[in-house]
Amino acid sequence: MNIGKYKLIKALGRGGEGCVYLAEDSVLHRLVAMKRVWNGSREAEEKLKKEAEFLQRLQHPMLPVVYDLLWDEAWYLVMEYIEGISLHNYIKRSGMVSEKQAGKWAEQLLSILQYLHTRKPPVIYQDLKPDNIIVCPNGNLRMVDFGAAYYRNYSGNRERRDAFSVGYAAPEQMKREGYTAYADE
């Protein structure tokens, strides 16, 4: 199936709000990741557009690069394809991680969180979990899925969507009224 100049190859993952596909850019001959939300609601489409705008402002080696946002019967966010395996699946297959490796990965995660938190305004990444961390073939980590991220607003206006994954969010985050849980089981 083709979406514009992109040929869909396979689904990479499904979440609470949509699906990410592996695709090939037929013009530039490179693999890309294409994210599409499940329902075509205006709210879901606006969220995907905001995620594209959000990610394209950020530049860090652990973040995917945004290539395109296109419409073809639905909105698609086209991003850099990050080769690797989710940290969740890595641990499931490999078992325990050595203390040295865990320390290296902790440093990498702290590096990206420091980068996000020192933006002006700060970026809050609300859905940190093993499924949103990719272990690349070189052993380094990359972070994906910025659908629940937002800029910290000190003015009191709430422009963010309160979201989290059950089992990974802080208890106080889950107890607040109005929070939406992702049950990605």
Phi, psi and chi 1 to 4 in degrees:
 res  aa     phi    psi   chi1   chi2   chi3   chi4
   1 MET       -  137.8  176.6  176.5  173.8      -
   2 ASN  -108.7  139.2  -71.1  -24.8      -      -
   3 ILE  -122.2  102.3  -54.4  -65.6      -      -
   4 GLY    60.0 -129.6      -      -      -      -
   5 LYS   -87.3    7.0   67.0  177.5 -173.6  168.5
   6 TYR  -105.9  131.0  -56.9   99.5      -      -
   7 LYS  -101.4  117.4  179.0 -177.7  176.9 -172.6
   8 LEU   -69.2  133.4  -64.2 -176.2      -      -
   9 ILE  -104.5  -51.6  -62.3  171.3      -      -
  10 LYS  -165.5  163.3   66.2  178.4 -178.6  177.5
  11 ALA   -78.6  133.7      -      -      -      -
  12 LEU   -93.3  -32.8  -67.2  172.7      -      -
  13 GLY  -173.5  153.9      -      -      -      -
  14 ARG  -124.6  141.1  -69.3  170.9  171.2   27.2
  15 GLY  -129.6 -168.2      -      -      -      -
  16 GLY   -65.5  -23.4      -      -      -      -
  17 GLU  -119.4  -11.2  -64.9 -168.7  -23.7      -
  18 GLY  -178.1 -162.9      -      -      -      -
  19 CYS  -135.8  146.9 -172.5      -      -      -
  20 VAL  -115.4  130.1  177.1      -      -      -
  21 TYR  -112.8  148.7  -60.7   94.5      -      -
  22 LEU   -86.6  133.0  175.2   64.2      -      -
  23 ALA  -141.9  163.8      -      -      -      -
  24 GLU  -114.7  131.3 -178.3 -179.8    6.1      -
  25 ASP   -78.7  112.7 -179.0  -33.5      -      -
  26 SER   -73.6  -14.8   63.9      -      -      -
  27 VAL   -91.6  -49.2  175.4      -      -      -
  28 LEU   -93.3   -4.6  -62.8  175.5      -      -
  29 HIS    52.9   54.4  -54.9  -71.0      -      -
  30 ARG  -136.8  155.4   64.8  178.5  169.3 -169.5
  31 LEU   -80.9  143.2  -65.6  176.3      -      -
  32 VAL  -136.7  163.2  -62.3      -      -      -
  33 ALA  -106.2  133.5      -      -      -      -
  34 MET  -121.4  121.4  -66.3 -178.6   67.3      -
  35 LYS  -102.9  132.3 -178.0  175.7 -176.1  177.2
  36 ARG  -131.7  135.9  178.1 -175.1  179.5 -177.3
  37 VAL   -79.9  152.5  -69.4      -      -      -
  38 TRP   -62.1  -59.9  -70.5  123.5      -      -
  39 ASN   -95.5  151.7   61.4   20.0      -      -
  40 GLY   -89.0   28.5      -      -      -      -
  41 SER   -66.3  152.6   73.4      -      -      -
  42 ARG   -58.4  -39.8 -179.4  168.3  -63.2 -117.6
  43 GLU   -62.7  -45.0  178.7 -175.7  -20.7      -
  44 ALA   -65.4  -40.7      -      -      -      -
  45 GLU   -65.5  -42.2  -69.6  173.0   -5.6      -
  46 GLU   -63.7  -37.6  -72.6  -56.4  -46.4      -
  47 LYS   -63.3  -42.5 -174.6  173.4 -179.8 -100.8
  48 LEU   -65.1  -40.9 -171.1   66.8      -      -
  49 LYS   -63.3  -41.3  -70.5  179.0 -167.7  176.4
  50 LYS   -64.7  -39.3  -81.6 -168.4  163.6 -164.0
  51 GLU   -62.1  -41.5 -177.5  177.3   -4.8      -
  52 ALA   -62.3  -47.8      -      -      -      -
  53 GLU   -62.2  -40.9 -179.4 -176.9  -30.6      -
  54 PHE   -62.0  -53.1 -171.2   84.3      -      -
  55 LEU   -66.4  -35.8  -96.3  176.4      -      -
  56 GLN   -68.8  -16.4   64.2   96.5   19.6      -
  57 ARG   -82.6  -17.5  -69.3 -177.3 -170.6  172.7
  58 LEU   -99.2  139.1  -58.6  173.3      -      -
  59 GLN  -135.8  107.4  -64.4  179.9  -11.2      -
  60 HIS  -153.0  142.6 -170.7  -80.3      -      -
  61 PRO   -60.7  -17.1    2.0   -4.8      -      -
  62 MET   -92.5    0.8  -74.0 -179.0   64.9      -
  63 LEU  -110.2  147.2  -60.1  177.7      -      -
  64 PRO   -71.8  149.4   24.2  -30.0      -      -
  65 VAL   -90.6  136.5  175.7      -      -      -
  66 VAL   -86.8  128.9  171.3      -      -      -
  67 TYR  -102.7  -35.6  -64.3  141.9      -      -
  68 ASP  -163.6  158.5 -157.7   -3.2      -      -
  69 LEU  -135.4  117.7 -178.2   65.1      -      -
  70 LEU  -136.2  158.6   67.2  111.2      -      -
  71 TRP  -110.2  128.7  171.5  -96.9      -      -
  72 ASP  -154.1   80.7 -171.4  -37.0      -      -
  73 GLU    68.1   -5.9  -62.1 -177.3   24.6      -
  74 ALA  -168.3  165.5      -      -      -      -
  75 TRP   -85.4  138.9  -77.7  102.6      -      -
  76 TYR  -126.3  132.4  -69.8   85.0      -      -
  77 LEU   -99.3  118.4  171.4   55.7      -      -
  78 VAL  -102.9  123.0 -176.9      -      -      -
  79 MET  -132.3  168.8  -58.5  168.7  -77.5      -
  80 GLU   -55.8  134.5  170.0 -172.3   12.1      -
  81 TYR   -81.9  124.8  167.9   62.2      -      -
  82 ILE  -103.2  110.0  -61.1  172.5      -      -
  83 GLU   -73.3  137.4 -174.9  179.5   -3.9      -
  84 GLY   150.1 -160.7      -      -      -      -
  85 ILE  -135.1  146.3 -177.3  172.5      -      -
  86 SER   -62.7  150.2   74.2      -      -      -
  87 LEU   -58.7  -36.2 -177.4   56.7      -      -
  88 HIS   -56.2  -52.5  172.3   90.0      -      -
  89 ASN   -70.0  -32.8  -72.4  -26.4      -      -
  90 TYR   -60.1  -49.0 -179.5   92.1      -      -
  91 ILE   -68.1  -37.5  -68.0  170.5      -      -
  92 LYS   -60.6  -40.6 -161.2  173.6 -179.2 -179.9
  93 ARG   -80.8  -40.1  -72.1 -176.7 -172.0  171.8
  94 SER   -95.6  -16.8  -57.3      -      -      -
  95 GLY    81.0 -145.2      -      -      -      -
  96 MET   -63.7  150.7  -70.4 -178.6   55.3      -
  97 VAL  -103.1  141.1  174.5      -      -      -
  98 SER   -63.2  156.2   72.2      -      -      -
  99 GLU   -60.4  -39.6 -175.1  176.9  -25.2      -
 100 LYS   -62.5  -46.0 -177.0  177.5  179.0 -179.7
 101 GLN   -65.4  -42.8 -175.8   64.5   61.3      -
 102 ALA   -60.5  -40.0      -      -      -      -
 103 GLY   -64.4  -42.8      -      -      -      -
 104 LYS   -60.5  -46.4  177.7 -176.8  171.1 -172.2
 105 TRP   -67.4  -36.6  -74.0  -15.3      -      -
 106 ALA   -61.1  -41.9      -      -      -      -
 107 GLU   -61.0  -42.6  -76.0 -178.6   23.9      -
 108 GLN   -63.9  -44.4  -70.2  178.0   16.2      -
 109 LEU   -65.1  -40.5  -71.4  171.0      -      -
 110 LEU   -64.1  -35.6  -70.1  171.5      -      -
 111 SER   -61.8  -47.3  167.8      -      -      -
 112 ILE   -69.4  -38.3 -173.5   59.8      -      -
 113 LEU   -66.4  -38.5  -68.4  173.2      -      -
 114 GLN   -62.7  -44.4  178.9 -178.7   18.0      -
 115 TYR   -57.2  -49.4  169.3   79.4      -      -
 116 LEU   -63.5  -42.7  -66.4  172.1      -      -
 117 HIS   -75.0  -16.0  -66.6  174.4      -      -
 118 THR   -99.3    6.1   56.5      -      -      -
 119 ARG   -68.1  161.7  -59.9  -57.4   89.3 -148.1
 120 LYS  -117.3  101.9  -58.0  -72.3 -175.7 -146.2
 121 PRO   -77.0  162.9   27.7  -32.3      -      -
 122 PRO   -62.8  148.1  -19.2   29.5      -      -
 123 VAL   -99.2  129.7  173.0      -      -      -
 124 ILE  -107.9  117.9  -52.7  -59.8      -      -
 125 TYR   -98.3  106.9 -177.3   84.1      -      -
 126 GLN   -88.1   -8.4  -65.9 -171.2  107.5      -
 127 ASP  -123.5   48.8 -155.8   18.9      -      -
 128 LEU   -74.9  115.5 -173.6   60.2      -      -
 129 LYS  -158.0  160.8   61.8 -176.9  179.5 -178.4
 130 PRO   -57.0  -28.9  -25.6   34.3      -      -
 131 ASP   -70.9  -19.7  -75.2  -41.0      -      -
 132 ASN  -102.0   12.3  -70.8  -16.6      -      -
 133 ILE  -120.4  125.7  -60.2  167.2      -      -
 134 ILE  -104.1  130.4  -56.1  -63.2      -      -
 135 VAL   -92.9  114.4  179.9      -      -      -
 136 CYS   -81.6  162.5  -61.5      -      -      -
 137 PRO   -55.8  -28.7  -27.6   35.6      -      -
 138 ASN   -81.6    0.1   66.2    5.7      -      -
 139 GLY    91.6   -6.5      -      -      -      -
 140 ASN   -85.3  161.7  -69.8  -34.5      -      -
 141 LEU  -101.2  152.3  -60.3 -179.0      -      -
 142 ARG  -134.9  148.4  -56.8  -80.9  -56.8  -90.4
 143 MET  -107.5  137.1 -160.9 -176.5  -53.9      -
 144 VAL  -129.6  172.8  -63.9      -      -      -
 145 ASP    66.3   85.9 -164.5   -7.7      -      -
 146 PHE  -102.8   21.9  -84.5   69.8      -      -
 147 GLY   -63.3  -26.3      -      -      -      -
 148 ALA  -104.5    2.6      -      -      -      -
 149 ALA   -78.7  155.2      -      -      -      -
 150 TYR  -154.1  161.7   68.3   94.1      -      -
 151 TYR   -83.2  131.3  -71.8  108.0      -      -
 152 ARG   -67.2  121.2  174.4   66.2  172.1   99.5
 153 ASN  -108.1  118.1 -176.5  -18.9      -      -
 154 TYR   -90.0   -0.9  -67.2  102.2      -      -
 155 SER   -82.1  -11.0   68.6      -      -      -
 156 GLY    97.0  -14.8      -      -      -      -
 157 ASN   -73.2  135.6  -64.0  -26.6      -      -
 158 ARG  -101.9  101.1  -70.4  177.1   51.4  107.2
 159 GLU  -104.2   -2.3  -66.9 -174.7   21.4      -
 160 ARG   -93.5  163.1   73.1  179.0 -165.4  -95.4
 161 ARG  -102.2  124.7  177.5  168.7 -179.5  -99.8
 162 ASP   -78.8  117.7  -63.4  -35.2      -      -
 163 ALA  -148.7  154.4      -      -      -      -
 164 PHE  -164.0  167.7   58.9   86.4      -      -
 165 SER  -106.5  129.2  -70.2      -      -      -
 166 VAL   -57.9  133.3  174.8      -      -      -
 167 GLY    95.3  -12.0      -      -      -      -
 168 TYR  -123.8  -15.1  -63.6   99.0      -      -
 169 ALA   -84.8  156.2      -      -      -      -
 170 ALA   -66.2  144.2      -      -      -      -
 171 PRO   -55.5  -38.3  -23.3   31.3      -      -
 172 GLU   -67.7  -26.4   62.7  -87.2   14.7      -
 173 GLN   -70.0  -38.3 -173.0  178.7   14.3      -
 174 MET   -76.3  -22.7  -63.6 -174.8  -26.8      -
 175 LYS   -82.6  -18.8  -71.2 -179.7 -176.7  176.3
 176 ARG   -69.4  143.0  -66.0 -178.3 -169.7  170.0
 177 GLU   -71.6  147.6  -73.6 -173.5   49.3      -
 178 GLY    89.2   -2.1      -      -      -      -
 179 TYR   -84.3  141.6  -84.3   65.7      -      -
 180 THR  -103.4  125.9  -55.9      -      -      -
 181 ALA   -93.1  137.9      -      -      -      -
 182 TYR   -94.0  126.7  -65.7  161.3      -      -
 183 ALA  -109.5   83.2      -      -      -      -
 184 ASP   -90.1   53.1  -67.5  -16.0      -      -
 185 GLU   -95.7      -  -63.7  149.2  -62.5      -
